[in-house]
Every structure is written in structure tokens, then in C-alpha cells.
Amino acid sequence: MSGSTPRSTKGRIFSGIKPTGDLHLGNYIGALRNWVAMQKDYDCMFCVVDLHAITVWQDPKELLRATREVAAGMVASGIDPVENILFVQSHVAQHAELAWLFNCVARLGWLNRMTQFKDKAGKDREKASAGLYVYPALMAADILLYKGTHVPVGEDQKQHVELTRDIAQKFNNDFGVTLFPLPEPVIQGPGTRIMSLRDGTRKMSKSEPSEFACIYMTDTAEAIRDKIKRATTDPNLLPDSVAGLEGRAEATNLLSIYAALTDRTLEEVVAETKGQQFSQFKATLADTAVAVLGPINAEMKRLMADPAEIDRILKRGADKACDLAVPILKEIYDAVGFLPRT
């Protein structure tokens, strides 16, 4: 992979995961599983976005551990670090450089509309970091630094891709160039938004108060089975149609997880499980989750036992990313009118 033009006729993918705690089932179904499928068709760049992670305070030792673990999880899930580019965001300084430029292109009104800042900053926004407010500009830089054309995201991140398009279009218009493409969000498959096992109205998260709300990719088979067994449900049998899931958030979530793990539609798994009690279905779901996550868990442990191997993979990826980023950033700087360094 070289040059600014994507190798694949379908375009160039850029996406990343923050190294903030352990990877969980939502990361696997909502991101990693889809990335593995996309790498067959797209020119792919996958990133451990540690610059995004520090928009809220991180323990340095934990950040270091989690950065390697996220990389290990990507490889263990099936991402090929030879055919694709897998790297750490802070290893390519051009991300931060372009982010500053985009801070100057983006408008305050655009950033004020970003709902994720409002959600994450909460009521006491005055104490939130400035980085948390402007990080959508860094996200735009991540994508456009490589002239990314497609961005796999969850529904909650779609707004940031729209902002990236606004920034790309304004830059192109302001400087009279056609330098940046307008990237498209890619939202795929069932179960792209996995919810808490304890509350089907809340997204599965590492910050859940209950230890049974979230299945981690490093969980043992016993832990996975126990968490699914304890998952919140309702007293009714499973429905015979998708329409019967209306108002049943927990049932919808568990069936969506099953559909994603078995590569089927929600309609197909509803047809299979109709009329079942939750206890019967949970046993099937637990077997499926263990079968899918078990090999990934084992490979993650193998990789984490050899951090030097992970570091070699990430260095190779950062070198490839830099080869792409340096000439593209020069194009951008030339368009802006920065004096070239001689």
C-alpha cells in the first residue's frame, strides 16, 4: 500500500478504537467483526487512537497496557496487519498537526452541535477538557490525512463523519482545491449497537456499574456463560416475529447479539427461537459466544505474553502510515500557503 490513491476500487477505510479499558463484546460486534469483513474489499487502515483516549485523564501504565491489548484484540479478531495498516495514532505526528489546522477550519457552531460532547461532559461542562470539545476535528484529521473515503462507525459516531465531510468541503472551497474526498459512513449488519446485559436501553460500556453488564473479550468461558445467564430479560416467551420485539429492549439486544455472532439477520434468528423460554435461548447464546470468543481470547493471551511482537507489528504499521501521511500533509500545507521547510 503506497501513495495517496487507495489500492482498492471501493476506497480507503479508516477506523480506530480508543485504548480505554478492556475490549468488550460491543467492540467486537460493532467494529472488529465488520472490519475483518471489510479488509477483503477495501484499502484498510486501523488505528489504536490513543490521542483520543487522553481527552479524559488516563493512568499512564494502564494506557500503555490497554494500547497493546487493543492491538492484540484487532489481530486476534482476524485483522491482517500485513495486508492492512495497523498502528498507534500517536506514532504518526501528522495526525496532531492536521488536527490543529482543522481546528481552524471547523466552526464553533458545528462543534456546538456535537451531541457526544454534551453526553460525555455532562452538566459540569466547564471542567471538561478542551480536547474533549475539539476531538471531532482530530477525528476528521485521522480520516482525511489518508484521504479516507469510508468510515465504519456506530450510529452514535455518524454525526462526526458528517462533520468530517463539512470540514473537507470547507477546506476544498476555501483553498480552491479538490484535495479531500467526502467520506461516507458505513454502518453494517445486525447488532451494530450492543446494549448492556443489565439494561437493554443503555449501550454496553466499560463504565457499567455492574460486572455482569459487559462481556469482555478476555473473559473466560465460565464468565461468559455466567453473564449471559444473569442477563436481564422479561417474563414473556420469545416472539414469533420482529414486530413482537417492540418494547422489549433486553430481548432485542440478546437476539441481536445472537444474530451478529451467527452472521444472520434478526428475522432469521427470531424464526429459529420463536416460542422459546429465555433459559433455553440463553444456553444457546452462551454456547455461541464461547465458540466465537474463545479462540480470540486465546490468541490475545498469546500476543500479550510477547509485547515485543505487538510492538513490531505496530512499528511496521506506523512506518507505512507515515509513508502515506507525509506527502499528503505536504499537499495540504502547500494548499494553505505554509512556507516549505528547505
N, C-alpha and C positions, 0 to 999 in steps of 0.2 A: 504494500500500500504506500503510494507516494504521490506527491503533488496535491494541488488543491481540488482537483476534479475527482469525485467519487468513482471508485472502481466499478461498483455495481450500477446497472442502468436504473435500478429502483431508487438509488440515492444513498446518502450517508446518514446513519443513525448516530446520535449522541445521547447517552443517558448515564446517570450515576446514582449511587446510594451513599447517604451520609454514614460515617462510622460512629454512630452514637448508640452504643449498646449492641446487644446480640441481634443477629438476623432472625427473623421470625417467619411464620407461615405466610403472612401477608406480603412480606418482601418476596418470597419465593413465587407465590401465585400471581401477585400483582405486577412483578417486574422480572425476576430472574428467569422464570419459566418461559415467558414471552420473548425475552432477549435470546435465549437459546434457539428458539424457532426462527427469529429474525436473522440470525447470523448466516443463515443459508442464502438469504436473498439480498441483504444489504451490506454495504461497506460500514462496519460497526466499530464504534469507539465507546468503551465502557470505563467508567471512572469512579474511583473512591473519592467523593467530594468532601475532603477534609476542611477546605476553606469555608464551605457552607456550615460545617459542623460547629465551628467556633463562633457563630452568631449568638450562641448561648455558651456559657462557660463550660469547658471540658477539663476533666482531670487529665493532665499530660500523659501519665502512664497508661490510663485507660484508653485514651485516644490512640496511642501507639499500638496497643493490643488490638483494639477494635478495627483499626485500619488494615492490619494484616488479616484479621478474621473475615472482614467483608471481602477482601480479595480472594481469600481461600474459599469462601462461600460461592463466589462467582465461578471460579474454576471447577469446584466440586459439583456445581449445578449443571455444568456442561458447556460453559463458555470457553472457547478455544483461544488461548492467549497468543497463539502463533498466527492464526489466520486473522484475528482481530487485534485491536489495540486495547490493552488493559493497563491502566496507570493510575497514579495518585495525583490529584488535582494540584497540590502544592509543589509537585516536582516539575511543573511546567509553568514558569513565571509569567508567561504571556496571558494566562487566564486573568491574573490580578491586574495586569497592565491594561488589557482591553476593558475590564470591568470599570476602571476609572473613567475611561473615555465614554463608556455607555452611561455612566452616572451623569455625564454632561450632556448626553443626547436625550435621555429619558426625561419626562416632565413630571413635576411633583403631583399633578393631578392623576397621572397614570399610576404612580406608586400608591397614592391615597386610596385607590380603588382595590388594591390587592387585599383580598379577604384573609389570606393566610397570616399576614402581619397582625391584623386585628385579632384573629383567633389565638395566635401564639403570644402576643404581647399582653393580652388580657386587659383588665381595667386600668392597671398601673402602667400605661404605655410610656410614661416619662422615664421609667427605669429600664426600658428595653434598650438594647444596643443599637447604635446607628446601623451596624452591619445587618441586623435583622430587618431593618426597614428597606435597605437598598439591595438586599441579596438577590431580588429578581433581576437586577442589572448584571450581577455576576453570573446568574443562570443563563442570561442571554449571551454573555461573553463565552461561556462554556460551549454553547451550541454554534455560535456564528464564527468563533475563532477557527473552526474547521469547515465552515460553510455547510453546516449540517442542514439536511433537507427534511428529516423526520425525527420526531422525538417521542418515544414511548413513555406515556405518563398516565397516572391515575386521574380521575375526574377532578380531584382537588388541585392538581397542578396544571390543568388545561389553561387556566387564566394566565399563568406565567408564560406559556408558549404564545398566547395571544399578545402579551406584552413584548416578547421577543420579536414577533412579526412587526409590531409597531416601531420598535427601535430600528430594526433592519430597514424598514421602509423610509423612516425619517432620515436615517443616515444616507441612504441612497439618494433621496431627494435633496437633502441639504448640500451634498457634495457633488451632485450631478454624475453619479456613478451607478452601475448595476452590480456592485461588488457582492452584496449579500442576497442569498435566496430568502424566500419567506417560508420558514419551516412549518411543517404540518404536524399536529399532534396525532399520535397513533394510540388508540385505546382498543385493546383486543380482548376477546374471549370472555367466558363466564367467570365470575368471582374475581374481577379485577380490583374490587374494593372489598377486602376481607374484614369482617367485623369481629368485635370481641366475643369470646365464647361465653362471657358472663352477661353481656348486654348487646343484643343484636342491633342496637341503634347507634353504637359507638364503634369507630374504626379500631381494629386491632392495633395495639400500640405497646411499645416497650415500657411506657409510663403507667400502664394499668395498675391500679392498686392491688388487685387480686392476682396471685401467682398462677391461678387456673384460667385466666382470661386470654393468655397468649401462648401459642405453641412455638417454641424456638427450634431453629434448625439444628441446634446442638442437643436437644432433648433426647433422652433415652427412649426406647420403645415403650418401656413401662410408664414413663412420664407422659408420653403422647396419649397412650390409652387412658390413663387416669384423667387427663384434662378433657378429653372428648367425652368420657363417661360422665363427668361433672358438668358438662356444658349445659347452660340454661335452655330449657325448652318450654313448651306449653302442654296442656293435658290432652290435646286432640291427636288423632292419628294423622299420619302424613297424607296430604291431599292427593286427589287424582288428576289435578290439573295445575298449571302455573297460576291460574287465576285464584285458585284456592289458597295461595300463599299470601294474599293481600292481608295486611295487618298482622302477619306472623313473621316478625323480623328474625327471630332465632332460627326458625325452620328454614327460612330463605337462606340465611347465612350458611347453615350446615349443608344444605343441599347444593349451594353454590360451590362450596369447598369441594364436595364430592365430585361435582361436575368438572371442575377445573383439574382435579388430580387424576381423573379418568379420561380427560380430553373429550368430554361430551357436552352436549347442551343441557341447559336446565330442564327443558322439556323431556329429554331422554331419561334423565335420572328420576324425574317425577314419575314418569311412566313405569320405571323399574320399582320404585319404592312405595307406590300408592297403597294406602291402607295399612302400612307397617306402623308398629309402635316405635317410639323413639329408641327404646332399648335395643331393639333388633337392628335398626338402621345405624345407631352409633357403633355397634360392634363391627359392622361392615366398613363404616367410615374409618374407624381406628385401624383396621387391618390395612386399608388402602393407604392411609397416611404413613404408617410404619414402613410399608413396602416402598413407598416413594422416597421418604426422607431418610430411611436407614442407610442406603449406600452413600448419600450425600454427606450424612453425618460422619461416616467412617472416613471418607476422603478428606473432609475438613480437618479431622483429627490428625490424619497423616501429614497434611500440609502444615498445620500449626506446630507439629513436632519438629519441623525443619524450616524455621523462619528464613534461613538464608535462601532457600528455594523460592519462597514467596518474593523476597526482595529482588532476586534475579529476574523473575517474571515482570515485576513492576518496573525495574530499571529498563528492561528491554522495551516495555510499553511506553515509558516516558521518553526514551530516545526516539521512537517512531513518532510519537505525538509532537515532539519538538521539531522534527523534520518537516512536519506539516505546518506547525504554528508559526515558525519564524518567517517564512516567505509571505504567508497570508497577513501577518501583523505588519510587515513592511508595506504591503499593498494598502493596508488601512491607514498607516501613518503617512504614506505618500498622498493619499486622498485628502487627509486632514490638513496637510501642509507642514508637518513637522520637518525640521531640518535634519537631513540624514547624517548619521554619525560616520565620519570618514576615518 
